[in-house]
């Protein structure tokens, strides 16, 4: 596949999107340094309170939500069912400001990637993957980031090697969906605007459950009939296993759950997914069972198990049989992910024959097992390849680079 040259994004209004940390709504990106309130990312209740403070009726919140999310309107003057006086008031006091797009790349296979500049100057990435580019109305899945970098350090993921800066706000999270959807509507009148993104997965940069409130607020907008109106089975949160928050998620919102498992035993998972040392597999699987089992027999819920295939590390027949035993009582589908290499990665991708042999063991045991098709690797948009540009406060990136240099120096010394 030929790499599409990176295209500069359209310039966006010069609005300072830095969040005022002293404001109680900072997690939703409410107050901006220019004193305008960003309405993007606000819940219906928050918008209702905002309009109440303006001396307006709370029902204005529903009207504005529909303009923002269902018609893609950010200019209050175009919100024609609002009075002229209210439109003027909003122009003076509020804005609808998604994160700034600084680059975008479109792959030959239909995959699209955006690079966003967020408050503080760091860059985060978002990827849209169409299921079948030949279908005009086919499935389009958006992989959304929840943090600047990642607080975890899974050994096979390039995102984690960038370190961690901060959590994203609700405006920065839902703004990724707004921009992705707008990319299909550039030549469409607002009255004919449609939501082209059919599925959302919280699987981009970051661990969603470590940025809990903004992530849940954003997913609530994705589900809201006044915003995107997505089905709860078309919004998926992927976690590496933050067990306490999995129980909170069960109580707070009903979305699909995916678990980045990647190993069938604690010893190996401690190496690949270090959070396992804090929340081992026994606790993780118990929490997953609690999430899918509820009191309604009509709810046929399951967990998606994500399992990256690393040659000679976690891909043996024995590992497959261990995985069968581990998931025996958990309603689950298994998604095998061919490892996507990144510079200086200490792993290699399992061969196709090995992946299919592993899959056959799982299928024969009665599991639904799929092999993820690698998409967007020509623009570094495949699973595990999102890196962004992070002002790393953990110094993990520097340590990673230092370890690479030491490894290269040792290799040169061995050659001598």
C-alpha positions, 0 to 999 in steps of 0.5 A: 500500500502507498502511504498518503502524504500527510495533509495540513488541516484546515485552519481553525478559529484562534480560540485558546482551548486551555482549561481553567483547572479552578473551574468545577466543570474543567473535566468537561472542558467547560471554561476556557482561558478566553472566558468563553464556555465551551459547550462541546462535551457538556451533558444535557443537565450541564447545558440546562444549568448553563442556559438557566444561568443565562436566564433562558429555559433549560429546553434550549439545551436540547436544541443546542445539542441537536445543532452541535451533534446532529447538524455539525453546527458550531456557529450560533448564528446558524442555530435558526430556532434560537432567538436573535438575542440568545444567539448574540448572547451565546456568541459573546459568552460561549463557543463550540470548540473541538480540539485542533486538527494539525494533521490528517492522513487517509490510507489506501484501504479507507482508514483515516487518521487525525492528529489533534493538538490539545491544551499543553501542546501535546498531540493525540491520534484518532483513527477511523476504520471502515469495514468495507470501503465499497459500501457507501453505508458500511460500518465505520468504526472510530478508535478514540483516545482518552489520555495524552499518552498512557499511564500504563506501560504494556510492553508491546504497545508503542503508545505506552512508550511515549509516557503520560502527560494528562487525561483528556477532557470530555470536550477533547474526547467527544471532539474526536468523534465530531471531527471524524464525522464532519470529515464525511460531511464537508460538502453537505448542507447542515440540514442534510447532515448525517452521523456517518460514524456507526461504531466507537471504540475507546481503544486509542491512546490511554486507559479509559478507566483511568480517566473515568468521569470524562470518558463516561460523560463522552460515552453518554453523549454518544448514546444520547438521542439528542446527540449521536444516538448510537446503540449501546452495543456500538459503543465499546470501552476497552480496558487493560483491567482497572478492576474497581472502575469496571464495577463502577462502569457496570452501575453508571453506563451500559456499553460493550466491554472489551478486555486487553488480555494478551496472556492466559496466566499471571506470570506472562501477563505481569510481563506484558500488561504490568497492571496485572500485578495490581489486579491479577487475572482472578480479580479481572475475570470475576469483574468481567463476569459481574459486568456481563451477568445481570438480572435480565435474562433477555440481556445476552451480553458478552465481553470481547477478549483482545489478544495480541499475537507475539511470536514465541511469547504467548502464541503456543498451543499450551497458551491457547488451552490455558486461555480456554480454561481461563474463559470457561465460564465467561461469555466472551468473544475472542479477537486475535490481533496480529502484532503491529511492529514499531521501531525497536520493539522487542517482539515479532508478529506470529506467523499466519499459520501459528495464528490460525492454529491458535484460533482453531483451538479456541474455535474447537472449544466452542468460542467465537474467535476472529482474527483482526484484519490489520488496517491503516498500517501504512499510515501508522494507524494500526492497533498499538501504533498510535504514538502522538507527541507527549510532554511526558511527565513520567520520563518513561519515553526518555528511559525507553530511548536510553534503553534502546541506545544501550541495547544498540551499543551492546550490539556494536560491542558484541560485533567487535 
